[in-house]
């Protein structure tokens, strides 16, 4: 301000502007330019809030910019809340933004809940939003119930398969109508839990049926028994209805399991028979080796006979006539053995009588 007064006096006196005055003027112009660049857009938001009677001051907007808060988001959220008759301050919106929340989404959810006469407070709505749930979608689901396919398309399956007591496979597809429960959104289970519980209930109901015909005749019994289990306990939803959209007959699982079991038993018995065959072959080889060993012992024993005869000659216990009688006896024995072997090999006929 003093620089501008000095400049004005100098110009009024008709004197030349000093160099220091020009420097001061340049600094002030630069500061003004930077102020307009940084905070110029805030004047438009201030005028917009002023026209909507939102009560957002220019210094509050400057403070938001310095705190790295999106002023446009806060002002628009504040305007929507004020025009809808909701009581929330700029500080509440800014605090929720700094906490990592989505103020615009929360304000829209509160407006929708107010129009639908749903009891939803700012504290509960911000808690649900900070928990990672879409509060606006939850309010919309509470007003307009949502239909969930079971199983879902993302699971890669088109039906829920179960087997009745007669062994016939039954394929079912259900649609679950749910409504969001605002009071259980914080800490409540999501859609995946609902789908898993409904699938489990369908499998249990089909599995307890005596025959697949009972399921085909009365598919509504599936939904009735599943609803009786209270599957929405501990979840963020309230199940309104479970409708069986389609029921089909699948494979004869019982017969297939029996055939697989018979094939497995057959392979097991074949393995055991092969084991016994291998043991028998091994035993046969062992006996053959034992026979060869005994024959070797016999050959060794027969080799001792000439030595014994020679020893008997030397000692005088065996004469030459005794030796010849022994050789004749051996010859007669060999001849009888040869005749007996040839007669056993020939078949009986007129020439062999």
Secondary structure in CASP SS format (residue, H / E / C, confidence):
PFRMAT SS
TARGET T0000
AUTHOR 0000-0000-0000
METHOD secondary structure of the structure
MODEL  1
X C 1.00
X H 1.00
X H 1.00
X H 1.00
X H 1.00
X H 1.00
X H 1.00
X H 1.00
X H 1.00
X H 1.00
X H 1.00
X H 1.00
X C 1.00
X C 1.00
X C 1.00
X C 1.00
X C 1.00
X C 1.00
X H 1.00
X H 1.00
X H 1.00
X H 1.00
X H 1.00
X H 1.00
X H 1.00
X H 1.00
X H 1.00
X H 1.00
X H 1.00
X H 1.00
X H 1.00
X H 1.00
X H 1.00
X H 1.00
X H 1.00
X H 1.00
X H 1.00
X H 1.00
X H 1.00
X H 1.00
X H 1.00
X H 1.00
X H 1.00
X H 1.00
X H 1.00
X H 1.00
X H 1.00
X H 1.00
X H 1.00
X H 1.00
X H 1.00
X C 1.00
X C 1.00
X C 1.00
X C 1.00
X C 1.00
X C 1.00
X H 1.00
X H 1.00
X H 1.00
X H 1.00
X H 1.00
X H 1.00
X H 1.00
X H 1.00
X H 1.00
X C 1.00
X C 1.00
X C 1.00
X C 1.00
X H 1.00
X H 1.00
X H 1.00
X H 1.00
X H 1.00
X H 1.00
X H 1.00
X H 1.00
X H 1.00
X H 1.00
X H 1.00
X H 1.00
X H 1.00
X C 1.00
X C 1.00
X C 1.00
X C 1.00
X C 1.00
X C 1.00
X H 1.00
X H 1.00
X H 1.00
X H 1.00
X H 1.00
X H 1.00
X H 1.00
X H 1.00
X H 1.00
X C 1.00
X C 1.00
X C 1.00
X C 1.00
X H 1.00
X H 1.00
X H 1.00
X H 1.00
X H 1.00
X H 1.00
X H 1.00
X H 1.00
X H 1.00
X H 1.00
X H 1.00
X H 1.00
X H 1.00
X C 1.00
X C 1.00
X C 1.00
X C 1.00
X C 1.00
X C 1.00
X H 1.00
X H 1.00
X H 1.00
X H 1.00
X H 1.00
X H 1.00
X H 1.00
X H 1.00
X H 1.00
X C 1.00
X C 1.00
X C 1.00
X C 1.00
X H 1.00
X H 1.00
X H 1.00
X H 1.00
X H 1.00
X H 1.00
X H 1.00
X H 1.00
X H 1.00
X C 1.00
X C 1.00
X E 1.00
X E 1.00
X E 1.00
X E 1.00
X E 1.00
X C 1.00
X C 1.00
X H 1.00
X H 1.00
X H 1.00
X C 1.00
X C 1.00
X C 1.00
X C 1.00
X E 1.00
X E 1.00
X E 1.00
X E 1.00
X C 1.00
X C 1.00
X C 1.00
X C 1.00
X E 1.00
X E 1.00
X E 1.00
X E 1.00
X E 1.00
X E 1.00
X E 1.00
X E 1.00
X E 1.00
X E 1.00
X E 1.00
X E 1.00
X E 1.00
X C 1.00
X H 1.00
X H 1.00
X H 1.00
X C 1.00
X C 1.00
X C 1.00
X C 1.00
X E 1.00
X C 1.00
X H 1.00
X H 1.00
X H 1.00
X H 1.00
X H 1.00
X H 1.00
X H 1.00
X H 1.00
X H 1.00
X H 1.00
X H 1.00
X H 1.00
X H 1.00
X H 1.00
X H 1.00
X H 1.00
X H 1.00
X H 1.00
X C 1.00
X C 1.00
X C 1.00
X H 1.00
X H 1.00
X H 1.00
X H 1.00
X H 1.00
X H 1.00
X C 1.00
X C 1.00
X H 1.00
X H 1.00
X H 1.00
X H 1.00
X H 1.00
X H 1.00
X H 1.00
X H 1.00
X H 1.00
X C 1.00
X C 1.00
X C 1.00
X C 1.00
X C 1.00
X C 1.00
X E 1.00
X C 1.00
X E 1.00
X E 1.00
X E 1.00
X E 1.00
X E 1.00
X E 1.00
X E 1.00
X E 1.00
X E 1.00
X E 1.00
X E 1.00
X E 1.00
X E 1.00
X E 1.00
X E 1.00
X E 1.00
X H 1.00
X H 1.00
X H 1.00
X H 1.00
X H 1.00
X H 1.00
X H 1.00
X H 1.00
X H 1.00
X H 1.00
X H 1.00
X H 1.00
X H 1.00
X H 1.00
X H 1.00
X H 1.00
X H 1.00
X H 1.00
X H 1.00
X H 1.00
X H 1.00
X H 1.00
X H 1.00
X H 1.00
X H 1.00
X H 1.00
X H 1.00
X H 1.00
X H 1.00
X H 1.00
X H 1.00
X H 1.00
X H 1.00
X H 1.00
X H 1.00
X H 1.00
X H 1.00
X H 1.00
X H 1.00
X H 1.00
X H 1.00
X H 1.00
X H 1.00
X H 1.00
X H 1.00
X H 1.00
X H 1.00
X H 1.00
X H 1.00
X H 1.00
X H 1.00
X H 1.00
X H 1.00
X H 1.00
X H 1.00
X H 1.00
X H 1.00
X H 1.00
X H 1.00
X H 1.00
X H 1.00
X H 1.00
X H 1.00
X C 1.00
X C 1.00
X C 1.00
X C 1.00
X H 1.00
X H 1.00
X H 1.00
X H 1.00
X H 1.00
X H 1.00
X H 1.00
X H 1.00
X H 1.00
X H 1.00
X H 1.00
X H 1.00
X H 1.00
X H 1.00
X H 1.00
X H 1.00
X H 1.00
X H 1.00
X H 1.00
X H 1.00
X H 1.00
X H 1.00
X H 1.00
X H 1.00
X H 1.00
X H 1.00
X C 1.00
X C 1.00
X C 1.00
X C 1.00
X C 1.00
X C 1.00
X C 1.00
X C 1.00
END
